[in-house]
Amino acid sequence: MTGLISDEHDRGLSHDLPTLLSRRALMLFGGAGLAAALAGCGIGGNDGDTSSPSATSAAGTAPAGAEIPEETAGPFPGDGSNGVNVLTESGIVRSDITRSFGSASGAAQGVPLTIRLKVLDTANGSGPLRGAAVYLWHCDADGRYSLYSDGAAEENYLRGVQETGGDGSVTFTSVYPGAYAGRWPHIHFEVYPSLEAATTASGRLRTSQLALPEAPCELVYATDGYGDSMANLARTSLSSDNVFSDGYSLQLATVTGSVTDGFTASLNVPV
């Protein structure tokens, strides 16, 4: 598979001692939320149509006031911290991230995925954080990251910025990411205090990652176009992933939908 990413490059902040200590504490004292996250995924038929199975996978509940963990942005953030800065480019503010913008013209292929994040303000009773901004990015079906990976270095698809609305939410239209060697399927994002801050890559509030549940991943990776994703998925787990292994109750998305109709991944993001 072109553009495979080594897991050693994605260790970063989640392995720093302070973060480990805080997240280990979350695991010890937030047992109810973690137990719910570990309960697994439910798979059901889609009105009896076995050619288009559906999946509903629910994330666990978080302890009140807990913040989503800080994680590494990985080697391919595109935020200026490791090479190119796509955040300052005209066109980055968009909800549909399936196509490249500007001088690039490529489009990412794969099973449709809608990504819904709701940013919550833990300093204000975990109410909606209005007027913040989220920069979101992830790999394509082949495990490649635009701007960096061979075969996708000239593209900027699967990257975008959205401002949170009155309910603290942002929505991105994308495709389901593939699973590359060494990592559990995931989506990266950064939260900024405002749209202006995001588009100047300044004042970042949080960098984290969303984990995708196993059941919908298996359905997607059984379709054409996802190369080695099924085999890569079988070789890792949430408990062994180098980012999520120290706790993922706040990062495991709720996923609903089907291969035919597309999936929706939803996650609350308390910061």
C-alpha positions as CSV (number, residue, x, y, z in Angstrom):
1,M,0.0,0.0,0.0
2,T,1.4,3.4,-1.0
3,G,2.1,5.8,1.8
4,L,2.1,3.5,4.8
5,I,2.8,5.4,8.0
6,S,5.1,4.0,10.7
7,D,3.5,4.0,14.1
8,E,6.7,5.3,15.7
9,H,6.0,8.7,14.1
10,D,2.6,9.1,15.9
11,R,3.7,8.8,19.5
12,G,4.2,12.4,20.6
13,L,2.3,14.0,23.5
14,S,0.3,11.1,24.5
15,H,3.4,9.4,25.8
16,D,4.6,12.4,27.8
17,L,4.5,11.7,31.5
18,P,2.0,14.4,32.5
19,T,-0.5,13.2,30.0
20,L,-0.1,9.6,30.9
21,L,-0.7,10.4,34.6
22,S,-3.8,12.4,33.9
23,R,-5.2,9.8,31.5
24,R,-4.4,6.9,33.8
25,A,-6.3,8.8,36.5
26,L,-9.3,9.0,34.1
27,M,-9.1,5.3,33.6
28,L,-9.1,4.6,37.3
29,F,-11.8,7.1,38.4
30,G,-14.0,7.2,35.3
31,G,-14.7,3.5,35.2
32,A,-18.3,3.8,34.2
33,G,-17.5,5.7,31.1
34,L,-14.7,3.4,30.2
35,A,-16.8,0.3,30.8
36,A,-19.4,1.6,28.4
37,A,-16.8,2.3,25.8
38,L,-15.5,-1.3,26.1
39,A,-18.9,-2.8,25.8
40,G,-18.4,-3.2,22.1
41,C,-20.3,-2.7,18.9
42,G,-23.7,-3.8,17.8
43,I,-24.3,-4.8,14.2
44,G,-27.7,-5.3,12.7
45,G,-29.2,-5.9,9.3
46,N,-30.5,-3.1,7.1
47,D,-34.1,-4.0,6.8
48,G,-33.0,-7.5,5.8
49,D,-30.8,-6.3,2.9
50,T,-27.6,-8.3,3.5
51,S,-25.9,-6.6,0.6
52,S,-25.9,-3.3,2.6
53,P,-25.3,-4.1,6.2
54,S,-25.6,-1.3,8.8
55,A,-23.7,-0.6,12.0
56,T,-24.4,1.3,15.1
57,S,-21.5,1.7,17.5
58,A,-21.9,3.8,20.6
59,A,-19.1,5.7,22.5
60,G,-18.9,5.6,26.2
61,T,-20.0,8.5,28.4
62,A,-17.4,10.8,29.9
63,P,-17.0,11.8,33.6
64,A,-18.5,15.3,34.2
65,G,-16.0,18.0,33.5
66,A,-13.4,15.8,31.9
67,E,-11.5,17.3,28.9
68,I,-10.7,15.3,25.8
69,P,-7.0,14.2,26.0
70,E,-4.2,16.1,24.3
71,E,-2.6,13.9,21.6
72,T,0.1,14.2,19.0
73,A,-0.9,15.8,15.7
74,G,1.2,13.1,14.1
75,P,3.8,13.7,11.4
76,F,1.3,15.1,8.8
77,P,-0.7,18.0,10.4
78,G,-0.4,20.5,7.7
79,D,-0.7,23.3,10.3
80,G,2.8,24.7,9.9
81,S,4.3,22.7,12.8
82,N,5.8,20.1,10.4
83,G,6.3,21.7,7.0
84,V,3.4,23.1,4.9
85,N,0.7,25.3,6.5
86,V,-2.6,24.7,4.8
87,L,-4.5,26.7,7.4
88,T,-3.5,30.0,5.9
89,E,-4.6,29.1,2.4
90,S,-7.8,30.4,0.8
91,G,-10.4,27.6,0.6
92,I,-9.5,25.7,3.8
93,V,-12.7,26.9,5.5
94,R,-15.2,24.4,4.2
95,S,-17.5,21.5,5.3
96,D,-17.0,19.2,2.3
97,I,-13.4,18.0,2.4
98,T,-13.6,15.2,-0.1
99,R,-12.0,17.3,-2.9
100,S,-8.8,19.3,-3.1
101,F,-9.0,23.1,-3.4
102,G,-6.9,25.9,-5.0
103,S,-4.6,24.6,-7.7
104,A,-5.1,21.0,-6.7
105,S,-7.9,19.1,-8.3
106,G,-7.9,15.5,-6.9
107,A,-10.8,13.9,-5.0
108,A,-10.6,11.2,-2.3
109,Q,-12.6,8.1,-3.0
110,G,-14.3,5.8,-0.5
111,V,-17.4,5.1,1.5
112,P,-19.1,8.4,2.5
113,L,-18.5,9.6,6.0
114,T,-20.1,12.5,7.8
115,I,-18.1,13.7,10.8
116,R,-20.0,15.6,13.5
117,L,-18.1,17.1,16.4
118,K,-19.7,19.1,19.3
119,V,-17.2,21.3,21.1
120,L,-18.0,21.8,24.8
121,D,-16.6,24.4,27.2
122,T,-15.6,22.6,30.5
123,A,-15.0,26.0,32.1
124,N,-18.6,26.9,31.6
125,G,-20.5,23.8,32.8
126,S,-19.6,21.9,29.6
127,G,-22.0,24.0,27.6
128,P,-21.6,24.5,23.8
129,L,-18.4,26.5,22.8
130,R,-19.8,28.9,20.3
131,G,-17.6,30.6,17.7
132,A,-14.6,28.3,18.2
133,A,-13.1,26.5,15.2
134,V,-12.1,23.0,14.4
135,Y,-9.4,22.0,11.9
136,L,-9.9,18.3,10.9
137,W,-7.8,16.0,8.8
138,H,-7.3,12.2,8.1
139,C,-5.8,9.8,5.7
140,D,-7.5,8.5,2.5
141,A,-8.7,4.9,1.8
142,D,-5.1,4.0,0.9
143,G,-3.7,5.3,4.2
144,R,-2.1,8.4,2.5
145,Y,-2.1,11.9,3.9
146,S,-2.5,14.8,1.5
147,L,0.4,17.2,1.3
148,Y,2.9,14.6,2.5
149,S,2.4,11.0,1.2
150,D,3.6,9.6,-2.1
151,G,0.8,9.8,-4.6
152,A,-1.0,12.5,-2.6
153,A,1.6,15.1,-1.9
154,E,0.2,17.5,-4.5
155,E,-3.3,17.2,-3.1
156,N,-4.9,18.9,0.0
157,Y,-8.1,16.9,0.3
158,L,-9.4,15.5,3.6
159,R,-8.5,18.7,5.4
160,G,-10.8,21.5,6.4
161,V,-11.8,24.1,9.0
162,Q,-15.3,24.8,10.3
163,E,-16.6,27.4,12.9
164,T,-18.8,26.0,15.6
165,G,-22.4,27.1,15.6
166,G,-24.7,28.1,18.5
167,D,-24.8,24.5,19.7
168,G,-21.0,24.1,19.5
169,S,-21.1,21.7,16.5
170,V,-19.3,21.4,13.2
171,T,-20.0,19.0,10.4
172,F,-17.6,17.7,7.7
173,T,-18.5,15.7,4.6
174,S,-15.7,13.2,4.0
175,V,-14.9,9.5,3.2
176,Y,-14.1,6.8,5.6
177,P,-10.4,6.7,6.3
178,G,-8.3,3.5,5.7
179,A,-6.3,1.6,8.3
180,Y,-2.6,1.8,7.8
181,A,0.1,-0.3,9.5
182,G,0.6,0.3,13.2
183,R,-2.4,2.5,13.9
184,W,-6.1,2.0,14.8
185,P,-8.4,3.9,12.4
186,H,-8.6,7.5,13.5
187,I,-9.2,11.1,12.6
188,H,-7.1,14.1,13.8
189,F,-8.4,17.4,14.8
190,E,-7.4,20.7,16.4
191,V,-9.6,23.1,18.3
192,Y,-9.0,26.9,18.1
193,P,-10.7,29.7,20.0
194,S,-12.0,31.3,16.8
195,L,-12.0,31.0,13.0
196,E,-9.4,33.8,12.8
197,A,-7.1,31.9,15.2
198,A,-7.5,28.7,13.2
199,T,-6.7,30.4,9.8
200,T,-3.6,32.0,11.3
201,A,-2.6,28.7,13.1
202,S,-2.4,30.5,16.5
203,G,-3.8,30.0,20.0
204,R,-4.7,26.3,19.6
205,L,-6.8,25.0,22.5
206,R,-6.5,21.3,22.0
207,T,-5.0,18.7,19.6
208,S,-6.7,15.3,19.8
209,Q,-7.8,12.2,17.8
210,L,-11.1,10.5,17.2
211,A,-11.2,6.7,17.3
212,L,-13.5,4.8,14.9
213,P,-15.2,1.6,16.3
214,E,-14.4,-1.8,15.0
215,A,-17.8,-2.9,13.6
216,P,-18.2,-0.2,11.0
217,C,-14.5,-0.4,10.1
218,E,-14.9,-4.1,9.2
219,L,-17.9,-3.3,7.0
220,V,-16.1,-0.6,5.1
221,Y,-12.9,-2.4,4.7
222,A,-14.7,-5.4,3.2
223,T,-15.5,-3.2,0.2
224,D,-13.4,-2.4,-2.9
225,G,-10.9,0.4,-2.6
226,Y,-9.5,-0.2,0.9
227,G,-6.5,-2.3,0.0
228,D,-4.7,-3.7,3.0
229,S,-7.0,-1.9,5.6
230,M,-8.7,-5.1,6.7
231,A,-5.4,-6.9,7.3
232,N,-4.0,-3.8,9.1
233,L,-7.1,-3.6,11.3
234,A,-6.7,-7.2,12.3
235,R,-3.1,-6.6,13.4
236,T,-3.9,-3.9,16.0
237,S,-6.5,-2.9,18.5
238,L,-7.6,0.1,20.6
239,S,-5.9,-1.4,23.6
240,S,-2.6,-1.8,21.8
241,D,-2.7,1.4,19.7
242,N,0.1,3.8,20.7
243,V,-2.3,6.7,21.1
244,F,-5.5,5.1,22.5
245,S,-3.9,2.3,24.6
246,D,-3.9,4.5,27.8
247,G,-7.7,5.2,27.6
248,Y,-10.2,6.2,24.9
249,S,-13.5,6.6,26.6
250,L,-13.6,10.3,25.5
251,Q,-12.4,9.6,22.0
252,L,-14.4,6.7,20.7
253,A,-17.0,8.0,18.3
254,T,-20.6,6.9,17.9
255,V,-21.0,5.6,14.3
256,T,-24.3,4.9,12.6
257,G,-25.2,4.1,9.0
258,S,-24.4,1.6,6.3
259,V,-22.0,1.1,3.4
260,T,-24.7,1.9,0.9
261,D,-26.0,5.1,2.5
262,G,-22.8,6.2,4.2
263,F,-21.8,6.5,7.8
264,T,-22.0,9.3,10.4
265,A,-19.4,9.5,13.2
266,S,-20.3,11.7,16.1
267,L,-18.2,12.8,19.1
268,N,-18.5,15.4,21.9
269,V,-15.2,17.3,22.3
270,P,-14.9,18.8,25.8
271,V,-12.1,21.3,26.1
